[in-house]
Amino acid sequence: MTLSDDELRRYKPSLAKFELPATLEQVRNKVVCQDIFTVLPHLPDQSVDLMFADPPYNLTKNFNYRKFKKTSTDEYAQWLDSWLAKTVRLLKPTASVYLCGDWRCSASIHRVGEKNFTAQNRITWEREKGRGAKSNWKNCSEDIWFFTVSDDYYFNVDEVMLKKQVIAPYTDHNGAPKDWSESDNGRFRLTHPSNLWTDLTVPYWSMPENTNHPTQKPEKLLAKIILASSREGDLVFDPFNGSGTTIVVARKLGRDYLGVEIDETYCCLARKRLEMAAVDSSIQGYVDGVFWERNTLSKQKKSNHKGTKAQRS
């Protein structure tokens, strides 16, 4: 997905900027083109139900015309805390927080996150992409730390069940399926999600959601988090919005959103994706209210919306 010059000019006027304290209604469903440190003081208190943050990792990397430089572990932790601590007042007492990182910065995220929140879990997801290495293990996974503001938080596991093909179709003594069901497109069971996610892939060039953002997360990943940790109508906040995956998925799933991004081109890309989401709310790999394994597209297409649902294990 790209932007033409005409689209860039069309979307620019719709980008928000706040230089005075804003109300919830003023920030709701906005794409803010502004430095996170500049805008944070103007956002309303206790307005956010779910925050998903995918900040620059501790790597030297170019983001359009801006470069983030690798620093020491301590310096990276200080940088994380410099903005994360300022988000605390924006969060409701029942809010959840998800912070992304790789193996280099995961320890810093845990340490800084626990200064401000309660750590609940660490998700590791397989990117299924990455360069091979001759003198090290291939790097093909990333972490997402799950924090909450308090012990009173929302989590709906029923919304994020994983539909898996049954390899060993066990039956009970009467020959009936045990924790699985059979349909026209195969044998499946619904399983509870774990903190190891292997059903994802980074957005490839052939996927409709793909943009030129160098660290774009898949919509399926955000769908899992948004469905598990927010309700319809809740406000989902992304302080490093990039090309807009978080807020696009929030819109597709009936949530309100607020995205902050310093790069104008990425903000306009997000606006274009939001416009497209109003027409097509599909999320690749999420069909019939469940998440499917990779390489099951043909079976997803055959899935009958009114058919028998697999039993949950």
N, C-alpha and C positions, 0 to 999 in steps of 0.2 A: 504494500500500500504506500503510495507516494502522494505528494501535494504539488499541484500546479501553481504557478504564480498567481493565477486568478483566484484559486482557492485560498492561498495564503492571504491575499488582500481581503477576501470575503470574511474569513474567520477572525482576523485580528481584532476588529471592533467588538467582538463578543467576549474577549478575554477580560477578566476582572483584575482590579488592583485596589488594595485597601491601604489608605494612609491615615485613617481614623478608626476608632473602635467600631466594629460592625456587629449587627444583630444576627441571630440565627437565620432569620428570613433573608437577610442580605447575602449570606454566604452559601445558603442552600443551593445545591446543583450548579455550582460555579467552577469554572476552570480559571485559576488565578495564576497569572504570569508575573511572578515576583520571587525575589530571593526569600528563602524560608525564614531566615533570621529577621528580615524586615517585616514580614507579614504576621508572624506568630503573635506579637504583642497586640494585634488588632482583632484577632479571632475571639469569638465569644466563649465564656467559661462554660464548662460542663455541658457541652453541646454534642460531643462525639460519642457514638456507641461502639464503633470499631475503627481502629487505626491500623493500617497496613503500610509499613515503611520498607522500601527497597533502596536504601541509600547507596552511594558509591562504596564499593568494597575497598579494602586497603590494598589497592593496586594502582599503578599508573595507567590511566585509561582516558581516551578522548570521548567526550560526549558532545557531538556536533562541533561547536567552536570552543568548547571549554575542556580543560584537562584537570583530572583529579590525580594527585601525585601520592605514591606510596610513602608511608611514614613508618615510624616505629610502632610497636604494639601499644605502648603507653600513650603516644601522641594520638593514635587513632581512637583509643578509648576516650581521651579528653575531647576530641572532636565530636564523637557520638554523644557524649554527655552534654556538650554545649548546646545542642538543639533538642535532644530528647527530654531533658529536664524541663524545658520550656513548654512541652506539650502536655504535661501532667494536668495543668489547670483546665485544659480544653476537654478532658475526658470525663464522662459520667462515672460515678462510683462503681457502676456495673459494667464498665467498658472492658473490652479486650484489646490487646496489642500484639501484632505480629511483626517481627523484625527479621529481615533477610540478611544472610551473609554466607561466605564460603569458609573453608577450613582455616584460612589465615586470620579472619576477624571474628570467628564464632565465639572464641573465649572472651574477647572484648565485649561483644554484645551481651553475653551472659552476665558478665561482671557489672556493666553499666545498667543493664536492664533491671537487675536485682536491686540496684540503688533506688530505683523509682517505682518498681512494680513487684508483683509476686510471680515468680517463674512457675509455669504449669507443665511445660513440656518442650521438647525440641524435635521438630520434624526434619527428616532428611529426605530429600527428593532426588531422584535420578534424572539427570538432564538428557541422558542418552545421546550425548554429543560432546566432543572434546578431542583435542589432539593427543595422539599417542606419545608416550615418553619412553626413552630407552634406559634412563637411569632413575626412574621413579614410577610410581603408580599413576595410571591415567586418571586425570581429574574430571570426574563426570557426575559429581553430586554437589548439592548445596544444602544449607541449613536454613530453617525458619524457626526462630524462637517464639514460643507462645507465652505471653504474659497477661496478667489481669491486674486491674487497679485494686481489686479486693477479692475476697473469697466468694462474694455474691456476684456471679456473672452468668451470662446466658451461653448455653452450649446445647445444640440440637443434633445429636448423632444420627437421628432418623433421616435427616436431610442429606446426609453424605455417605450413604451406603454404597459399597462397591459391588458391581455385578461381575461375577467371575464364572468362567466356564468350568464345569465339573469334569475333572480328569478321572476320578475314581467314584463312580456313581453307587455309593453304598446304599443298601436298602435294609429295612427292618425285617423281623422274622416273618412278616406277612408279604414281603416283597415290595412294600411301598417305599418311595424315595425318602431318604433320611437327610433332612435339612437341605433339600434341593427340589427343583421342579423341572418339568420338561415342557417345552413349547415347540412350535413349528420350526423355530430357528436354533434349537439346541437345548442342552441341559445347563442350567445355571443355578447359582445360589447367591444370595445377597449376604455380604459379610460386613462386619463392623470395620471401619477404617482404623488403621494403625498409624504410628508416627513414622513409618517408612513408606514412601510413595514411589511406586515403580510404574505407574500407569500414565506418566506425563512425558511430554517431549517439548523442547524449546520450539517456538514458532519457526518453521522452515519457510523458505521462499515461496513454496507452493500453497501455503496455508493463507486463507483470506485475511487473517488477523495480523499477518507479518508486516512489520515496518522496518525502517532502517535504524531503529534504536538498538545500540549494541548489547544491552542487557535486558531486553524485553522478556517479561514473564508470560507464560501461557494463560489464556483465559480460563482454562479448566482448573488451573491451580488456584486462581482467585475465586472461582466459583465454590470450591470446597471450603475455603476460609469464610467467605461471606455467608454462605448458607449455614455453616456450623455456628458462627458467632454473631449473627445479627438476625433481626426480624425484618419483614417488609416494612418500609417507612422509616427505618433507622438511618442515621447519618454515618456514612463510611468516609473516612478521611485518609488521604494519601499525601504526605508532605514532600515526596519526591515522585511526582506523578508521571514523569517520563512521557511516553506516547499514549498514556491514558488507560492502560489495561484495567486497573483497579476500578476506576469510575465507570468505564464502559460496562464491565460485568455487573457493577452495582445497579446501573440503570436497567440492564437486561433482567435482573432479578428483583426489580421493584423496590430498590433502596434509594434513598437520597445520597448525594455524594458531594465531596469537596476535594478538589485536587489542586496542589500547589506545585508549580514547575517554573524554573528560572528561564528555560529556553523557549523562545517564542515559537519556533518551528515545531517543536514537540507539542506545545500547547495547541497549536492549530491542527496538528495531526489528531490530537485527542478530541477536538471539537468535531472533526470530520467523522471519526469513529463513533462518537455519540450520536451524530445524525444518522449514521447507518444503522446503529443499534435500535433506533426508533422504528425502523422498518423490518429488521431481522434480528430477533432476540436469541437465535440459536447459539449454543456453545459446543464446540467440537468435543466429543467424548462424554457429553452429559445429555442423556436422552431418557425420556419417560421417568424423570425424577430420580435417576440413579446414574452413577459414574461407571463407565465401561472400561474394561482393560484396553490396552493398545491393540491395534491390528484386528479390531472387531467391527469395522465400519459396515461391512456387508450385512452382518447380523443385526446391527443397530437399525439399518434401513428396513429390515424385515420385522422389527419389533412391533407388536400390536399394542397400541396405547390402551386398549380395553381388554387385553389378554390377561392370563393368569400371572400374577406376580410371584417371583421366586420366594421361597421361605427364607427367613433371616437366621443366620447362624450366630 
